[in-house]
Amino acid sequence: MSTMRAERPFTGRRMLIYIVAFFGVIIAVNMVLMTMALRTDNGLVVRNSYVASQNFNRNQEEARTQAALNWSVALVWNSEVLTLTYRDAQGLPLRNLEVAGRVGRPVTARDDRAIVLRKTGSGSYTTDLPLGTGYWDVDLTATDPDGNRFRRIFQIRVGED
């Protein structure tokens, strides 16, 4: 007495099930990956690189003008307060600046917000700036009464090391 199992024949219907299952898994994985990609940042720095390139020479001239000022700035962020101290080429405090800018995450504009700093004396400027955990870019522009502009971008890391 033998207990051989009869093998089922390989039919067209069976082949169709295999093909549908195979491509169904591939399509499902692709849909999941596409959905995840669309919900994250697209990585664009500028909307139109051609238009941005038209400002290249102007941006270079502004950078040379800023470098000629030889100003320096120190940033201190203490829990919820941002303090900047500006100094001129001789190390003296710059007291009559208008300082404003933006703070936001490096890879998305979702958390961006404008900030304006108020004068606190001795070349220092401050604002309340509560930040969540993670990395933050602080893009600041200081303008003196003569129209000279000084722009600096800082990165702050908030949270555990």
C-alpha positions in Angstrom: 0.0 0.0 0.0 1.5 3.2 -1.1 0.3 6.6 0.1 1.3 8.6 -2.9 -0.2 11.9 -3.2 -1.5 12.8 -6.6 0.1 15.9 -8.0 -2.3 18.6 -9.2 -1.8 19.6 -12.7 -0.4 23.0 -13.5 -3.2 24.8 -15.2 -3.7 28.2 -16.7 -5.9 29.2 -13.8 -3.1 28.4 -11.4 -0.6 30.4 -13.5 -3.1 33.4 -13.5 -3.3 33.3 -9.7 0.5 33.3 -9.4 0.9 36.2 -11.8 -1.8 38.3 -10.1 -0.3 37.6 -6.7 3.2 38.5 -7.8 2.3 41.8 -9.5 -0.2 42.5 -6.7 2.6 42.5 -4.1 4.8 44.7 -6.3 2.0 47.2 -6.9 1.1 47.3 -3.2 4.7 47.9 -2.2 5.1 50.7 -4.8 1.9 52.4 -3.6 3.1 52.4 0.0 6.5 53.8 -1.1 4.9 56.4 -3.3 2.5 57.5 -0.5 5.5 57.9 1.9 7.5 59.9 -0.6 4.6 62.3 -1.3 4.1 63.0 2.4 7.7 64.0 3.0 9.8 67.0 1.8 10.6 67.2 -1.9 14.1 68.6 -1.3 13.7 71.7 -3.4 15.8 74.6 -2.3 14.4 77.0 -4.9 11.3 76.7 -6.9 12.9 77.7 -10.2 16.7 77.3 -10.5 16.9 79.3 -13.7 15.3 82.4 -12.0 17.5 81.9 -9.0 20.6 81.8 -11.2 19.7 85.2 -12.6 20.5 86.7 -9.1 23.9 85.0 -8.8 26.0 88.1 -9.6 23.9 90.3 -7.3 24.2 87.7 -4.5 28.0 87.5 -5.0 28.2 91.4 -4.7 26.1 91.4 -1.5 28.5 88.7 -0.1 31.5 90.8 -0.9 29.9 93.9 0.6 29.1 92.0 3.8 32.6 90.6 4.1 34.0 94.2 3.7 32.0 95.3 6.8 34.0 92.8 8.9 31.2 92.5 11.4 30.8 89.5 13.7 27.8 88.1 15.5 27.5 85.6 18.4 24.4 83.6 19.0 23.2 82.2 22.3 20.0 80.2 22.6 19.0 79.4 26.2 15.9 77.1 26.4 13.4 79.7 25.1 15.4 82.9 24.5 17.6 83.8 21.6 20.2 86.4 22.1 22.6 87.9 19.5 25.5 90.2 20.0 26.8 92.1 17.0 30.3 93.7 16.9 31.9 95.9 14.2 35.4 95.5 12.7 37.0 97.1 15.8 35.1 94.8 18.2 32.7 97.6 19.4 29.0 96.7 19.9 26.7 97.6 17.0 23.7 99.3 18.8 21.4 100.7 16.1 20.6 97.6 14.1 17.2 96.3 12.9 17.4 92.6 13.3 14.8 90.2 11.8 14.7 86.8 10.1 13.1 83.4 10.0 13.4 80.2 12.0 12.5 76.8 10.7 13.5 73.3 10.1 16.3 72.6 7.6 14.3 70.3 5.3 10.7 71.6 5.4 8.9 74.9 5.5 6.1 73.6 7.6 7.4 75.0 10.9 8.9 78.3 9.5 8.1 81.5 11.3 9.3 85.1 11.2 11.1 86.6 14.1 12.0 90.1 15.1 14.6 90.8 17.7 14.5 93.8 20.1 17.5 95.8 21.3 18.7 95.1 24.8 21.8 97.3 24.8 25.5 96.8 24.3 25.0 95.4 20.8 22.7 92.7 22.0 19.3 91.8 20.5 16.9 89.2 21.9 13.6 87.5 21.3 11.6 84.7 22.9 12.1 81.6 20.8 10.6 78.3 22.1 11.8 75.4 19.8 10.8 71.8 19.6 13.3 68.9 19.6 15.6 68.5 16.6 17.5 70.8 14.2 16.5 74.4 13.5 17.9 76.9 11.0 17.9 80.5 12.2 18.3 82.9 9.2 19.0 86.5 10.4 19.5 89.8 8.7 20.7 92.9 10.5 20.5 96.3 8.9 22.2 99.4 10.1 20.8 103.0 9.6 23.1 103.4 6.5 21.5 100.5 4.8 24.3 98.0 5.3 23.0 94.5 5.6 24.6 91.5 7.4 23.1 88.1 7.0 24.0 85.0 8.9 22.4 81.5 9.1 22.9 79.5 12.3 21.8 75.9 13.0 20.6 75.0 16.5 20.2 71.5 17.8 17.6 71.1 20.5 17.3 68.0 22.5 19.4 65.2 23.9 22.9 64.6 22.6 
